[in-house]
Each structure stands twice: as structure tokens, then as C-alpha cells.
């Protein structure tokens, strides 16, 4: 058994095939021989029955001949009383025989020399006249009958088309020295049963021999074809092995195996190449997203991936576990160009993340109109199906890829699904890493107390802000804000209350400006507000007054029984109207704030050049 395991595939297949041929020969030839022997036995049974039939036929024929002899004897005896001559006896004999004769037999009277005396028909006369050989055979029968008184035999007579065989009985009638000859006009089915059986046996021997030779030739031909095929197959297998070894040794991801033909081996090579190409594509995709600068670029690449899969109706949701919210990324990443439909799910999943079934279960959710597994999907009434695939990060759903499936695309999507899921699984650790880096970066750019951007953020964002402003050719309003008498809050109520006051101030600032504007905790109780696309001075002053009034009117409840109010002083500068240097514009706003403090606090002061002239040396 170990030897069989270790031999080459060619020898294994040849051995199996040879054993198969042997079994086929034993079974096939054995069955053939069985059929031939069975036919032989059946034929023998038939021939035995025919032999019995011929015996009965011979008996009846002999009885008929003896009846003829009896009639002739009776006529001869009565002829003496009636004084009849030889010719009268013969005539009476013929007439009497014709009364009970049937078409099966013919009879005739011959003398010893073989001359025909009389007959019941033309059969004997025709036979004798056809050839001398036939007359000689009749004469021979007469001589046999003379010696034995009665004689029966099967004789082949010459005929026009082919020899005809008859059973002939000859009986000697001594008083008249004539010979009664009767002929069975029906031909025998076979001349000789033993010869038929012998011929049948020879046919069986020939058939078996021919089958064996034919099978041997066929076996040799098939083995030749098989050997040729196996030689090519083993060559392909060796080539595959060498290619895989070379692939492993070189590490070349673009290397592919070559198939010599399109048989099973060729299809196997093609399947391997397809699998290898898929793995290569996945590795390249993973490498690309690893090299992407931030999570937004990774999301953009996933959008492109879905498009290459032919998936048009999709949405990607980002889960914010800290806030238990979900962000709809389609419009944020690529606007309306990456989806053919609005958000496919109910909007309440954005506010309460656990309303999303795929997020809550952290497993793929498949829904269809008949079984509405996710009540938040809005396409059931249109007969659509959907699949939500979570991207698992740290054991929970970090993102959810929602795909709406049209009925006519369902089978095509099912074929692509396993590969798509593999791509998303490969992307999971990269997404986790990018989000972690994003969160770490945000913590360095955010003020931990108020959640506002800090001064470091402003330093990194300034270049982009200036470039954007120049491109749009607009102004930027810069508001430096400071709480009035904030030190008293810390001294009277403590630093914990002071922190709460700063948090409330940050809330007032954010609620008083647009979402596109930027609020920065610049340091201590100082806050910087950047008004983008600010317009003229009046517009910026209006925003500043709004902030000041909102703060002035805001009641800060620092305990169940204590409520305080605080005022705000604001200094304004406008970039680039006041200066082409952005950081100098911030200094101008800071000088204006200082001026507001000097003039009594709780006021808004617009920068003027004399402020710099009076206090520029302080900066």
C-alpha cells in the first residue's frame, strides 16, 4: 500500500485503468460467452424438437408408402378374378391412390432399369429430365430397395436455382417387379442437425476469438492514448509545482502559472490564477489604504471598491460609540455622485446608533420584503432587498456597509459577496488604526475642558484658512473674547465652578455663530472666534454684539440655589483689510480687547491703527 502511495500519478492511473480493462474484459467477455452458450442450448432444444418432428414425419411418410404397397397388392389380387391385365392394374392403382392422396406427397412406379411406369404428378419426371445425375440417384434408390425390399433416405436433387432436398421412400413390389417410390414434397428446415450444431459451435469459437482480438487491439490503442495524455498531464503538474516553487522563492506577486491545455488541469490552473489574483488585489488594496493619509481617504477608497464591484445603491455609516450616534458618510465623502438614492434607512439611526440592527448585533443582516428583518430599511415597499455588512473593530461594529439589492441583480451580488466581505475584513484593522490616529490627533487639537479647538489647531489650520480666503477673495473676521472678572469666580466659587463657567461660555460662543465659523480656546479665559467670509465691518460687529448680548443675558446655574451672570469683552480685527499678516491680525484683535477692558468691559471694540501705535511696543 505504501508503494502505491509513493508511485507517480501516471503509474497509478495506468494501473487503475489496466485493472478496469481486466474487469471489463472478464465481465464483458464472460457475459458474451454466457449469451452464446445460452443461444446454443436454446438452438439445441429447438433442433431436438425438429428432430422429433422429422421422426414423426418419416414415420408418416413410411406409412404412406406402405399404404401404397397395400393398395397395389389388393388390386393385384383382385385382378385375377376380374381377369385384368398389368396396365389395367396400374391404371386402377393410380386412380385409387389419387382418391386419398394430399399435396404433401408424390408417388411413382419404376421398373428395375429406372424407367418411369406411372406417377401422380410431374415431380419425378421433372427431376429425371433435369439432369442425368438425378436419374442415377433414382436408379440407385431402386437397387437399394431391391436388396432391402424397402428403403428410405434424404436425397439432394439438382434443380434450377439450387439443389433441393427430399425425403424419398422406395418399396419393391415383387409380383409386378415394379418399385413404388414416394416423395415428401416439403423441404426440410435443415439438412443435418448435427452439422448445424457443429457450425454453431464454430461460430461461438470465432466470435470469442474475434472479441478477444478486438478487445486487445482496443486496449492497446486506449493505453497508448492514455499514456500520451498522462504524459502531458504529469508534465503540466510538474510545471505547476515548479511555478509554485518559483513563486514562493521569488515572492513576485504578479507571477502566474501557465496552462498547456484547457482540460481539468488547465481549469485548475486558471482557478488558481484567479484566486491568486484576488488575493493579490486584496493585498494591494490593504497596502493602499495603509498608505492613505487619513480615515477619509480610506472611506473614499471603499466607495471606489464598491463601485468596481458594480454596486451602485449603497450607503456607508460610521459608528460613534462615544456619542452613540451614526454618521452617514455618502454625502460627506463624495456627495450625490456615489449613490443613486438618498439615505436608505430611517434617520433615527443617526441619533440612536443601536436602532441599527447590524450595529447592535455586530453581524451581517439580510432583509427582504417577505421577512422584514430590519424595520429601519425604507425600501421594502418597493420590493427591494438589502444587506448590511458591519466592519468589526474591537469586537463591535465600527462601520456598517449598507447595500440595496435589486431583484434582477440578486444572483450576481451573491456571487460577489464572499470576495467583498473578504475585502472589508482586510480593511478592518487598517480602519481601526486610522480612526485611532484620528482620535489621538483630535485630542491634541482639542481643548479637553470645553471640547473646542485649541491654539495648536489654529497653528496647523492657518495655512489652509489663508489659502481658502485668498481663493474666495473675502475677509475673515477675528474676534478675541475674554470673560470679565473671571478671577473672582475662581476666588469666590472655586476652580470647579470656574471650569463650568468656561464650558457654558464655549456653548454660548458655538450657538452664536455659524457651523462654518471656528471657535478656539486661545488660552485661559480667552476665546478666539474666526468668522469666515465675513463681509464688511458692520457684519462682523453685528456678530460680535450678538455674542456679547447672549453672554450677558445667559444665566449660569452653578448650584441648585446659586445663579450667576458674566459679561464678555470683545476685540475685533479684519484680515486682510487691517493687515496681510494673519497672526498680526490676531494681535490687532487682542489689542482691541485690551482697549475694551480699559473702557469699562462688556463691550465690542473694532481695531483702529492708533491702538497699534500706542501699544505696539508691548507686543
Buried (B, 14 or more C-beta within 10 A) or exposed (E): EEEEEEEEEBEBBBEEBEEEBEEEBEEEBEEBBEEBEEEBEEBBEEBEEBEEEBEEBBEEBBEBBBEBBEBBBEBBEEBEEEEBEEEEBBBBBBEBBEEEBEEEBBBBBBEBEBEBBBBBBEBBEEBBEBEEEBBEBBBBBBBBBBEEEBBBEBBBBBBEEEEBBBBBBBBBBEEBEBBBBBBBBEEBEBEEBEEBBEEBEEEBEEBBEEBEEEBEEEBEEEBEEBBEBBEBBBEBBEBBEEBBEEBEEEEEEEBBBEBEEEEEBBEBBBEBBEEBEBEBBBEEBBEBBEEBEEBBBBBBBBBEBBBEBEBBBBBBBBBEEEEEBBBBBBBEBBEEEBBEBEBBBBEEBBEEBEBBBBBBEBEBBBBBBEEEBBEBBBBBEEEBBBBBBBBBBEEEBBBBBBBBBBEEBEEBBEEEBEEBBEBBEBBBEBBBBBBEEEEEEEEEBBBEEBEBBBBEBBEEBBEEBBEBBEEEEEBBBBBBBBBBEBEEBBEEBEEEBBBBBBBBBBBBBBEBBEEEBBBBBBEEBBBBBBBBBBBEBEBBBEBBEEBBBBBBEBEBEBEEEEEBEBBBBBBBBBBBBBBEEBEBBBBBBBBBBBBBBEEEBBBBBBBBEEBBEEBEEEE
